[in-house]
Amino acid sequence: MSTPWNAPIEARHSAPSYVKIRSSRCATACGRGVWRAQQKAEVIELVLVTGATGFVGRALLPQLVEGGHEVRCLLRPSRRSPRLPKGVPVQVAIATLDDERALRAAMTGVDMVIHLIGAEWSGSASEVLAIDTAGTRRVVEAAREGGVRRFVYLSHLGADRASAYPVLKAKGIAEEFVRQSGLPYTIFRSAMLFGPDDVFVNVLAALVKLVPGFFLMPGDGRTALQPLWIQDLATCIEWSLADEGFANRVISLGGPEFVPLRTMAEIVMETLKVKRVVVPVRPVYLRGGAWFLEQLLPHSPLTTRWLDYLAMSRTCELTSVTGYFGLMPSRFSTTTLGYLQNKHWLPELGRFLLGR
Ligand SMILES: NC(=O)c1ccc[n+]([C@@H]2O[C@H](COP(=O)([O-])OP(=O)(O)OC[C@H]3O[C@@H](n4cnc5c(N)ncnc54)[C@H](OP(=O)(O)O)[C@@H]3O)[C@@H](O)[C@H]2O)c1
């Protein structure tokens, strides 16, 4: 059970009350977990997760709790119930990104911060720059004042402050704030993530399913992505917390194969059991269409940021996850894409239009 909405933030817990008792299920279920359990001081750490209601956050919370962490979610004020995973015990702290006092209060007693707030799927290009850069700077400052021991930031492969693409530019600037903060940090530069509730693959699947007869493919379909299964990323983040070797490092992570967009679309079609003629379209035309939809709809399913994902190949070592964590990541296949099956795509589209 989550603590109630608006629950006051608990004061810092004294160390002795945090003696961790690992469940035997976890200790026997995960080989590497056993190793970690033996290495780690048996003191429960308080981890503040920002962006906990997002795609990555919701996948990460159960992993953190299962890993023995106390979790606090930083949420923004809203009249809607927060979309947190059910049955995962977490504390909540409420703050907007421009409320420095509330951010500082949220850091009370926090050992580690995992910063996942980002506007790439929900905001305009200028909102992305504001939220991902200025927002990150404020969270970093509050974390530094709070004496946080590790700041984990989820960035993108290809992050570069000189990039022409808003998300990559914003991530490049935000990474700089994190690196220069003086806080021990870990920056994960992730490839495109897929899993239930992702945006990228769900939009691809909606385009495949809802446009009859053909699939309008941006460009020649040779742009290579390296899809990473969301649970694999969540495992990597959780395991990295216990390992000081990940402090002050930028770690690139991607899935076990390079998948060109055309192949990705074909795997999605196979999963959905539909056949479409693939029609390559010059990206500039699709960009125009996406821009038009963005002006027309408050929450367009097809955005220029979605197309940015396909603007260039962004990959890293194929063995990145195995090399850093000894974990064999899942492939992008009809099996892992099972979450696309049995969806009703028109209501799904409606959900997108209403802002998920
Ligand atoms: N998904 C990927 O493939 C991928 C790959 C690499 C890196 N990343 C990065 O990982 C992070 C999480 O991605 P995601 O896919 O989980 O994104 P997401 O599903 O869109 O979640 C975004 C989160 O940020 C919060 N947020 C947005 N604007 C906010 C604001 N102004 N104030 C407070 N909270 C705000 C949202 O809260 P509400 O629920 O209240 O809106 C939500 O919890 C992002 O920084 C993203 O750029 C994602």
The ligand as a Gaussian input file, in Angstrom:
#p B3LYP/6-31G(d) Opt

LIG

0 1
 N       11.623000       5.900000     -22.446000
 C       12.814000       5.799000     -23.002000
 O       13.008000       5.065000     -23.996000
 C       13.991000       6.552000     -22.410000
 C       15.290000       6.248000     -22.853000
 C       16.360000       6.957000     -22.298000
 C       16.126000       7.940000     -21.354000
 N       14.846000       8.215000     -20.972000
 C       14.637000       9.271000     -19.974000
 O       14.175000       8.655000     -18.786000
 C       13.285000       9.555000     -18.088000
 C       11.955000       8.830000     -17.837000
 O       11.407000       8.467000     -19.104000
 P        9.933000       7.875000     -19.222000
 O        9.880000       7.154000     -20.525000
 O        9.564000       7.192000     -17.955000
 O        9.067000       9.227000     -19.366000
 P        7.509000       9.430000     -19.017000
 O        6.778000       8.139000     -19.034000
 O        7.023000      10.514000     -19.930000
 O        7.541000       9.952000     -17.503000
 C        7.936000      11.257000     -17.222000
 C        7.853000      11.496000     -15.735000
 O        8.267000      12.857000     -15.503000
 C        7.239000      13.511000     -14.767000
 N        7.185000      14.930000     -15.156000
 C        7.114000      15.443000     -16.407000
 N        7.098000      16.764000     -16.349000
 C        7.151000      17.106000     -15.042000
 C        7.156000      18.341000     -14.324000
 N        7.099000      19.528000     -14.954000
 N        7.219000      18.305000     -12.972000
 C        7.257000      17.126000     -12.317000
 N        7.251000      15.930000     -12.915000
 C        7.195000      15.928000     -14.273000
 C        5.938000      12.803000     -15.121000
 O        5.011000      13.042000     -14.068000
 P        3.413000      13.016000     -14.313000
 O        3.005000      11.577000     -14.256000
 O        2.892000      13.828000     -13.199000
 O        3.174000      13.630000     -15.672000
 C        6.431000      11.356000     -15.173000
 O        6.505000      10.819000     -13.888000
 C       13.147000      10.783000     -18.975000
 O       14.047000      11.768000     -18.549000
 C       13.560000      10.278000     -20.346000
 O       14.065000      11.313000     -21.146000
 C       13.773000       7.538000     -21.456000

